[in-house]
Amino acid sequence: MQKNMGTIDRTIRILLAVAVALLWWSGQISGTLAIVLGVFAGVFVLTSMVSFCPLYAPFGLSTCKRN
């Protein structure tokens, strides 16, 4: 599993996950929408932690800087 996510990509994903958590915590989202966005937020955090996005791989995309 080769890294295919750069720092900016990872940061944006973490910020989106935090935004979803704050919306849920403040009661702005609930029900099915909260569940769906919560799953996406969890995937964003997981992929950010491992610096690998499985959706980028089949298309050969990468946001990493190459030396």
Order of alpha helices (4+ residues) and beta strands (2+ residues): alpha-alpha
